[in-house]
């Protein structure tokens, strides 16, 4: 509550992060971690399979260069922009959580930034020096080494970031003993890394196979050999990805797996959750069919089918990120900070005194009959707006209308009876943090929103009002009052002693 809250009522704040993060993960996993080592391996095969008087198989090398050109353009444009975009959007939407993570993982992120800068330098060297590397065998072998160095540094970035993602799901011993080592070695870290690494290789292989069908003519020798190589790559990593998925799922806390049906889609989708196993099975079958066909009968692999399989694996990588983000609810950092950015340890204080009293930015430090709607608006912003909107995606009005019936006025007493207990029925919801007066103000505001259609504006539009209990003048007045009371008490003691 120490930051002014940015809010996009039409979109939903977390949806903003999700859009950017999913695109970035697809590029990072599918291209940086999975695709670049495939290209490097193909370039190396070109040297290995060339004739005695050749440095490399030029047609094969040209294909690898074309594939790398696509990867280079995407990673250095959209990949870089979404990487920065994640930091920008998280700082706007979830400043308290990213601030806490930076305090825990400062040196890990410092290392990751150095690795990332090195990765940028390496990808520039690798792609831009490709054509000059074909002048001698020594230059070509050195160029291939740069490709492997780039692959390793891309993976090291994943190694560090996955630890932070695992920490957000289950901090492990960190909750009892705060240290970087305890945070880094959280229970979900290794299982998640063992799943993400081979999965990235599979996605990179499918993307590479799709590009091969795009850049080669059907029936040519180079197409057959390249498709077989990419297919072998996929089949090599696929069993490891499946084993990693089983291991990863097995270490998830039961509370997270219980959220799975809602995490994939919405509450409306949860009744169809059992169908998901068939959809996942179908996607796995498609990837296996693509790679086995490519290995046995490469002439049957055409661009439309490869493109469809590529979009499928990208889609499931996006769904995986959506699920990972959701199942840790009601927390944004497991056992430490709820998804509304309020620390679990502070809840008893908020329950007793209310959240408005301790908010840095609020126009209503207390709830009165005159400011009830305004206070409810502030309570909603502080405790609900990170996941809900008033009129947009995941609208709070829609949520209650779905519960109590559309087209009916919302009943304040019914909502006031439900909200304090909602976390028991919907375990992904954090408990309501405020006191009784704030609860009444909140339900009055929700009903007001239904009646008026009011749209909640964020600090970027409305500006901010500093809590009158927390501003400098109020602090000065309080200090003067305390000093006067202390002086009066000392005077009284002196008078008593004299008598």
C-alpha positions in Angstrom: 0.0 0.0 0.0 3.0 2.3 -0.3 2.6 2.9 -4.0 -0.1 4.7 -6.1 -2.0 2.0 -7.9 -2.1 1.9 -11.7 -5.4 0.4 -13.0 -6.8 -0.4 -16.4 -10.5 -1.1 -15.7 -11.4 -2.2 -19.3 -8.5 -4.7 -19.5 -7.7 -6.0 -16.0 -4.3 -5.2 -14.6 -2.9 -8.8 -14.4 -4.1 -9.4 -17.9 -1.7 -6.7 -19.0 1.2 -8.6 -17.4 0.0 -11.9 -18.7 -0.1 -10.8 -22.4 3.4 -9.5 -22.3 4.8 -12.4 -20.2 3.3 -15.1 -22.4 4.7 -13.6 -25.6 8.1 -13.3 -23.9 8.1 -16.8 -22.6 7.2 -18.2 -26.0 10.1 -16.3 -27.6 12.6 -17.0 -24.7 11.9 -20.7 -24.4 11.0 -21.5 -28.0 13.7 -19.4 -29.7 16.5 -18.3 -27.3 16.8 -21.5 -25.3 15.4 -24.2 -27.7 15.9 -22.9 -31.2 19.4 -21.4 -31.1 21.1 -24.7 -30.0 19.2 -26.5 -32.8 20.6 -24.0 -35.4 24.1 -24.4 -33.9 23.8 -28.1 -34.1 22.6 -27.9 -37.8 25.5 -25.6 -38.6 27.9 -28.1 -37.0 26.4 -30.9 -39.0 27.0 -28.9 -42.2 30.8 -28.9 -41.5 30.8 -32.5 -40.4 29.0 -33.7 -43.6 30.8 -31.5 -46.1 33.2 -32.9 -48.7 36.9 -33.0 -48.0 37.7 -29.9 -50.0 34.8 -27.8 -48.5 34.7 -25.9 -45.3 31.0 -26.6 -45.0 28.0 -27.7 -47.1 27.1 -24.3 -48.5 23.4 -25.1 -49.2 23.0 -26.6 -45.7 24.8 -23.7 -44.2 22.6 -21.2 -46.1 19.5 -22.9 -44.7 20.8 -22.7 -41.1 21.6 -19.0 -41.7 18.1 -18.3 -42.9 16.6 -20.0 -39.9 18.9 -18.0 -37.6 18.0 -14.8 -39.3 14.3 -15.4 -38.3 15.3 -16.2 -34.7 17.7 -13.2 -34.6 15.1 -10.7 -35.8 12.4 -12.0 -33.4 14.5 -12.3 -30.3 16.2 -8.9 -30.7 13.0 -7.0 -31.4 9.8 -8.6 -29.9 11.8 -10.7 -27.4 13.7 -7.7 -26.1 10.7 -5.4 -26.0 8.6 -7.9 -24.1 11.4 -8.5 -21.7 11.5 -4.8 -20.8 7.7 -4.7 -21.0 7.5 -7.3 -18.2 9.5 -5.1 -15.9 7.5 -2.0 -16.9 4.1 -3.7 -16.5 5.0 -5.5 -13.2 6.3 -2.2 -11.7 3.0 -0.5 -12.6 0.6 -3.3 -11.6 2.4 -5.2 -8.8 5.1 -2.9 -7.3 5.0 -4.4 -3.9 5.7 -7.9 -5.1 8.5 -7.0 -7.5 10.0 -4.9 -4.8 10.0 -7.8 -2.4 11.5 -10.1 -5.0 14.3 -7.7 -5.8 15.2 -7.5 -2.1 15.5 -11.3 -2.0 17.1 -11.9 -5.4 19.1 -8.8 -5.8 22.4 -10.6 -6.5 20.7 -13.3 -8.6 19.1 -10.6 -10.8 22.4 -8.7 -10.9 24.0 -11.9 -12.3 21.2 -12.5 -14.7 21.6 -9.0 -16.1 25.3 -9.6 -16.7 24.4 -12.9 -18.4 21.8 -11.2 -20.5 24.1 -8.5 -21.7 26.6 -11.2 -22.6 23.9 -13.1 -24.4 23.1 -10.0 -26.5 26.7 -9.5 -27.4 27.0 -13.2 -28.4 23.9 -13.3 -30.6 25.1 -10.2 -32.4 28.5 -11.8 -33.0 27.0 -15.1 -34.0 24.6 -13.8 -36.6 26.5 -10.9 -38.0 29.8 -12.8 -38.4 28.1 -15.8 -40.1 29.1 -15.1 -43.7 32.7 -14.1 -42.9 33.1 -17.3 -40.9 32.9 -19.4 -44.1 36.3 -18.1 -45.2 38.3 -20.7 -43.4 37.7 -23.8 -41.3 39.3 -22.2 -38.3 36.9 -19.3 -38.5 33.9 -21.6 -39.0 34.8 -23.7 -36.0 35.2 -20.6 -33.9 31.8 -19.4 -35.1 30.2 -22.6 -34.1 31.7 -22.3 -30.6 30.1 -18.8 -30.4 26.8 -20.5 -31.2 27.3 -23.0 -28.3 28.4 -20.2 -26.0 25.2 -18.3 -26.9 23.1 -21.4 -26.2 24.7 -21.9 -22.8 24.2 -18.3 -21.8 20.6 -18.3 -23.0 20.0 -21.4 -20.8 21.8 -19.8 -17.8 19.2 -16.9 -18.0 16.5 -19.5 -17.7 18.3 -21.2 -14.8 18.2 -18.0 -12.7 14.7 -16.8 -13.6 13.1 -20.2 -13.0 14.4 -20.1 -9.4 12.5 -16.8 -8.9 9.4 -18.2 -10.5 9.6 -21.3 -8.3 10.1 -19.1 -5.2 6.9 -17.2 -6.0 5.0 -20.5 -6.0 6.6 -22.1 -2.9 9.4 -20.2 -1.0 10.2 -23.3 1.1 12.5 -22.6 4.1 12.7 -18.9 3.2 9.6 -18.1 5.2 11.3 -19.2 8.4 14.9 -18.1 7.5 15.2 -15.3 5.0 18.3 -15.7 2.8 19.1 -15.8 -0.9 20.2 -19.4 -0.7 16.9 -20.6 0.9 15.0 -18.6 -1.7 17.0 -19.8 -4.6 16.9 -23.5 -3.6 13.1 -23.6 -3.2 11.3 -26.9 -3.6 9.9 -26.3 -7.0 13.1 -24.9 -8.6 14.8 -28.1 -9.9 11.5 -29.9 -11.0 10.4 -26.8 -12.9 13.9 -26.4 -14.5 13.9 -30.0 -15.5 10.5 -29.5 -17.2 11.2 -26.2 -18.9 14.6 -27.1 -20.4 13.5 -30.1 -22.5 10.2 -28.4 -23.3 12.0 -25.4 -24.7 14.1 -27.8 -26.9 10.9 -29.4 -28.2 9.3 -26.1 -29.0 12.5 -24.9 -30.6 12.6 -28.1 -32.7 9.0 -27.7 -33.9 9.6 -24.1 -34.8 12.8 -25.0 -36.6 11.0 -27.8 -38.5 8.4 -25.3 -39.6 11.0 -23.0 -40.9 12.7 -25.8 -42.8 9.5 -26.5 -44.7 9.2 -22.8 -45.5 12.8 -22.3 -46.8 13.2 -25.6 -48.8 11.5 -27.1 -51.8 9.5 -30.2 -51.4 11.3 -33.3 -52.7 14.8 -31.9 -52.4 17.6 -33.8 -50.7 18.3 -31.0 -48.3 14.7 -30.8 -47.2 14.6 -34.5 -46.4 17.9 -34.4 -44.4 16.9 -31.2 -42.5 13.5 -32.5 -41.6 14.9 -35.7 -40.4 17.5 -33.9 -38.3 14.8 -31.6 -36.7 12.5 -34.6 -36.1 15.3 -36.5 -34.4 15.9 -33.4 -32.2 12.3 -33.3 -31.1 12.1 -37.0 -30.4 15.3 -36.9 -28.4 13.9 -34.2 -26.0 10.2 -35.1 -25.9 10.5 -38.0 -23.4 12.6 -35.8 -21.1 9.9 -33.1 -21.3 7.2 -35.6 -20.4 9.3 -36.9 -17.5 9.9 -33.4 -16.3 6.2 -32.6 -16.5 5.4 -35.6 -14.3 8.1 -34.7 -11.8 7.0 -31.0 -11.7 3.4 -31.9 -11.2 4.3 -34.3 -8.4 6.0 -31.7 -6.3 3.3 -29.1 -6.5 1.4 -28.4 -3.3 -2.1 -29.8 -3.2 -3.6 -26.4 -2.9 -2.1 -25.5 -6.3 -3.3 -28.6 -8.0 -6.7 -27.9 -6.6 -6.7 -24.6 -8.5 -5.8 -26.2 -11.7 -9.3 -26.5 -13.2 -10.0 -22.8 -12.8 -6.4 -21.8 -13.7 -6.7 -23.2 -17.2 -9.6 -21.0 -18.1 -12.3 -19.6 -15.8 -14.9 -20.8 -13.3 -17.2 -21.4 -16.3 -14.6 -23.7 -17.8 -13.9 -25.8 -14.6 -16.8 -28.2 -15.4 -15.1 -29.1 -18.6 -11.7 -29.6 -17.0 -11.7 -33.3 -17.6 -11.8 -32.7 -21.3 -8.4 -31.0 -21.1 -6.5 -34.4 -20.8 -7.8 -35.3 -24.2 -6.8 -31.9 -25.7 -3.3 -32.2 -24.2 -3.1 -35.8 -25.4 -4.1 -34.6 -28.9 -1.4 -32.0 -28.9 1.3 -34.4 -27.8 0.1 -36.8 -30.5 0.4 -34.1 -33.1 4.0 -33.3 -32.1 4.9 -37.0 -32.1 3.1 -37.6 -35.4 5.0 -34.6 -36.9 8.4 -35.8 -35.8 7.9 -39.5 -36.5 6.5 -38.7 -39.9 9.5 -36.4 -40.6 11.9 -39.1 -39.5 10.3 -41.9 -41.5 8.6 -40.2 -44.5 9.8 -36.6 -44.6 8.1 -35.9 -47.9 4.7 -36.0 -46.2 5.6 -33.1 -43.9 4.3 -29.9 -45.5 4.4 -26.3 -44.3 0.6 -26.0 -43.3 0.9 -29.1 -41.0 4.2 -27.9 -39.5 2.7 -24.4 -38.9 -0.3 -25.9 -37.2 1.9 -28.0 -34.9 4.1 -24.9 -34.2 1.1 -22.8 -33.2 -0.2 -25.6 -31.1 3.0 -25.9 -29.0 3.2 -22.1 -28.7 -0.4 -22.2 -27.5 0.2 -24.8 -24.9 3.3 -23.0 -23.7 1.1 -19.9 -23.2 -1.5 -22.0 -21.3 1.3 -23.4 -19.1 2.3 -19.8 -18.2 -1.3 -18.9 -17.5 -1.7 -21.9 -15.2 1.6 -21.3 -13.4 0.6 -17.7 -12.7 -2.9 -18.6 -11.4 -2.3 -21.7 -9.3 -0.2 -19.9 -6.8 -3.2 -17.9 -5.8 -4.3 -16.6 -3.3 -0.6 -15.6 -3.1 1.7 -13.7 -5.4 4.6 -14.9 -3.2 3.7 -18.2 -1.5 2.9 -17.9 2.2 4.2 -14.3 2.3 2.2 -11.9 0.1 -1.3 -12.2 -1.1 -2.3 -11.5 -4.7 -3.8 -8.1 -3.6 -0.2 -7.2 -2.6 -0.9 -7.2 1.1 1.4 -9.2 3.4 -0.1 -12.2 5.2 1.6 -11.2 8.5 -0.1 -7.7 8.4 -3.7 -9.1 8.1 -4.4 -9.1 11.9 -3.6 -5.4 12.0 -5.8 -4.7 9.0 -8.6 -6.8 10.5 -8.5 -4.8 13.7 -7.9 -1.2 12.4 -8.9 -1.5 8.7 -6.6 -1.1 5.7 -7.5 2.6 5.0 -5.7 3.8 8.1 -2.4 2.3 6.9 -2.7 3.2 3.2 -0.2 5.7 2.0 -2.6 7.0 -0.7 -6.3 7.3 0.2 -8.8 10.1 0.4 -10.7 8.4 3.2 -8.6 7.3 6.2 -11.8 6.3 8.0 -15.3 5.3 7.0 -18.1 7.7 7.7 -21.7 7.9 6.7 -20.8 10.8 4.4 -17.9 9.2 2.6 -19.1 5.6 2.5 -19.1 5.2 -1.3 -15.7 7.0 -1.6 -14.3 4.8 1.1 -15.7 1.7 -0.6 -14.0 2.8 -3.8 -10.7 3.1 -2.0 -11.1 -0.3 -0.3 -11.8 -1.9 -3.7 -8.7 -0.3 -5.2 -6.5 -1.5 -2.3 -7.9 -5.0 -1.8 -9.6 -6.1 -5.1 -8.3 -4.1 -8.1 -5.2 -6.2 -8.8 -7.5 -9.0 -10.1 -10.9 -7.4 -10.6 -12.4 -4.5 -12.5 -15.7 -2.6 -12.2 -16.8 -2.8 -15.8 -14.1 -4.7 -17.7 -12.5 -8.1 -17.7 -13.3 -10.1 -14.5 -15.8 -7.4 -13.4 -16.8 -7.6 -9.7 -20.3 -6.7 -10.7 -20.4 -9.6 -13.2 -19.1 -11.9 -10.5 -21.9 -11.1 -8.1 -24.6 -11.0 -10.7 -23.5 -14.5 -11.8 -23.9 -15.6 -8.2 -27.2 -13.9 -7.4 -28.8 -13.5 -10.7 -28.5 -11.2 -13.7 -30.9 -8.3 -14.0 -31.5 -8.0 -10.2 -30.2 -5.3 -7.8 -27.4 -6.7 -5.7 -28.2 -7.2 -2.0 -25.6 -5.6 0.3 -26.3 -8.0 3.2 -25.8 -11.0 0.9 -22.5 -9.7 -0.3 -21.4 -8.7 3.2 -22.1 -12.2 4.3 -20.2 -13.8 1.5 -17.1 -11.7 1.2 -15.5 -12.5 4.7 -15.9 -16.2 3.9 -15.2 -16.3 0.1 -11.6 -17.6 0.6 -13.1 -20.8 2.1 -15.3 -21.5 -0.9 -12.8 -20.3 -3.5 -9.4 -21.0 -2.3 -7.7 -18.9 -4.9 -9.2 -15.8 -3.3 -7.2 -14.0 -0.6 -9.2 -13.3 2.6 -10.9 -9.9 2.8 -8.3 -7.7 4.7 -10.5 -4.9 6.1 -12.7 -4.4 9.2 -16.5 -4.4 9.4 -16.9 -0.8 8.5 -14.8 -1.2 5.4 -16.7 -4.3 4.4 -20.0 -2.3 4.5 -18.4 0.5 2.5 -17.2 -2.0 -0.1 -20.5 -3.7 -0.7 -22.2 -0.3 -0.8 -19.7 0.7 -3.5 -20.2 -2.5 -5.5 -24.0 -1.9 -5.5 -23.4 1.7 -6.5 -21.2 0.5 -9.4 -24.0 -1.8 -10.6 -26.5 1.0 -10.5 -24.4 3.8 -12.1 -22.0 1.9 -14.3 -19.1 3.8 -12.8 -15.7 3.0 -14.2 -12.8 2.9 -11.7 -9.9 5.1 -12.7 -6.3 4.4 -11.6 -3.8 6.8 -10.2 -2.5 7.5 -13.7 -5.8 9.2 -14.4 -7.2 10.4 -11.1 -3.9 11.4 -9.4 -3.3 10.6 -5.8 -4.3 11.9 -2.4 -1.9 11.3 0.5 -3.5 9.8 3.6 -4.2 12.7 5.9 -3.0 10.5 8.8 0.3 9.9 7.1 1.2 13.3 5.5 4.0 15.5 6.8 1.7 18.1 8.4 -0.3 15.5 10.2 2.9 13.9 11.4 4.2 17.3 12.7 0.9 18.0 14.5 0.9 14.5 16.0 4.5 15.0 17.2 3.7 18.4 18.7 0.7 16.9 20.5 2.8 14.1 21.9 5.4 16.6 23.1 2.8 18.7 24.7 1.3 15.7 26.5 4.8 14.6 27.6 5.5 18.1 28.9 2.2 18.2 30.7 2.9 14.8 32.3 6.4 16.0 33.5 4.9 19.2 34.9 2.3 17.1 36.8 5.0 14.9 38.2 7.1 17.9 39.3 4.0 19.4 41.0 3.2 16.2 42.8 6.8 15.8 44.0 6.9 19.4 45.3 3.8 18.8 47.3 
